[in-house]
Amino acid sequence: MTQHDQHDQHARSTAEPLAGVDPAFVTEWRTYEELADGQRWTTWYDVEPLARGPEPRPAWVVTSRGAVDTDLGVLKTGKEADVFLLERGDPHDPGSSVVMAAKRYRSTEHRTFHRAASYTEGRGMKRSRDVRAVKRGSTFGRQVAAAEWAVAEWAALKRLWTLGLPVPYPVQVDGTELLMEWVCVEGEDGPETAPRLAQTRPDGALLASWFDQLRDALATMVQHGVVHGDLSPYNILAAGERLVVIDLPQVVDLVANPNGMDYLLRDCTNVCRWFRARGLEADEQELFGDLLAHAF
């Protein structure tokens, strides 16, 4: 049985019952068109349950076995990974389709994790074989390293989402690909990606509201021993009146990582500098002190 046949088998609906036949044994087969370039069958059931998003899941998450993933193009390129837009939907239920962000970590030959060692201090790998391979820099080790960063961001997103923090909902992780909520705003021609904080020019009231949101989010993170580690106006999205924090592969443990305090102060400095430049009284030392009060 081909993968196409398997998806046809799983994507069936109950038909009108035949005379004398238990309706539970009557099915109607649905056929699907061949996939086009840039398409694949949904990978939702290719990953283990723990690699799927936390429950309760948002209603927009598509779990149909007949769903098709369609690449819509590159959204953002970066040093470690590229982010694509990906639409997932069942052709027989077009109203349920959803556009997500697909973050794909590049192979080691095409990317470099800056300051990787300082971020990973305090982390551990489950298998000693993986640790040895990464240290040797073998082909397998480079693959493990890329996947480890995807898994690290996946774990951070799940944890922070569960804590109620403003991060994209993590849909699933599969190797070096992480699918998550596409944070968007309504534009003139429909939904468009929410702008980065650095691209915005808010008025005074909105600026103060955003700073309060960010301070509360950082306080909750620190209270649970977590530091973003690379926070700046370039990895915070402004979704209308709401801020959303993104880019979390380098999240560090405030205590276990010897650089935790330094990273926290740097995060405070980066965000306070931006808010201060736009007229809001924001002092990094004061913010840093307030956050530490939540940590201990």
C-alpha positions, 0 to 999 in steps of 0.5 A: 500500500502506498502512502497515497493509498494510506491517506485515502484510507484514513480520510474517509467519511460515513456514507448512507447506510446500506440495507441490512448493514451496520452503519459502522462498517459502511465507509465512503472512500475519498480520493486525493489529487497527486501532490504538486511541487512544494507539497507533502502529506501532513507530517502530524502523524509522522512524529511521536505524540510528545513532538506535538503541541501541548494541550489544550490545542488551539482550534486552528491546529489541523490534525486531519490525516488527509491534510496536505502541507504546501510551502508558500515561500520564505518568510525570513532568513537567518544565520542559523535557520530560515523561516518559511510560510507553510499552509496545512489543510485537507483538500476536502475541508478547505475551510479548515486550512491554516498558515503556519511558520516553519522554522528549518535549521540549516545544515552545518555546512551552511550556518554557524551558531554564534556563541553556541558553547556559552548558550549550551553550558548547563544543558545535557544530551541524553546519549553519550554517543551524541555528545562524542559525535558533536565534539568530534564534529563528524557529519552525524555530530553536525546533524545532531547539533542542528536537531538539538537546537530545534529541540531546544527551541521546541522545549522552550516554546512548549514550556513558556506557552504552558506558563501563559507567556506571549510566544507562538504556539508550538505545533510540532517538531520533526528533526530540524523543522519546527512548526509554530503559530504564524503571528500575523496582523490584518493588512490591506490585502489580508493577513501579513506577518506582524512587524518586529518591534524595531520596525514600529513607531508607537504612541506614548500609551502603547509604548508604555503598555508594551513595556509593561507586557515585556516586563511581566513576561520577563518576570515570569520567565525569571521566576521559573529560572529561564532567560531568553539570552538574545532578546532585542527589538528584532525578535519581539513581534508587535501583533497590534496591542500585543507583543509576542517573543520569538527566536528561543533556541538559545534560552538558558537556565538562569542558575545552571548556566554560568552566563545566565545573569550576564545574559539577563542584564544584556536582555534588559539593556537591549530592550530598555535602550530601544524604549528609552530612545522612543521617549519612555523612561526605562532603566536597565539596572532598575529592570534587572533589579526588579527581575532578580527580585522575582528570581530569589 
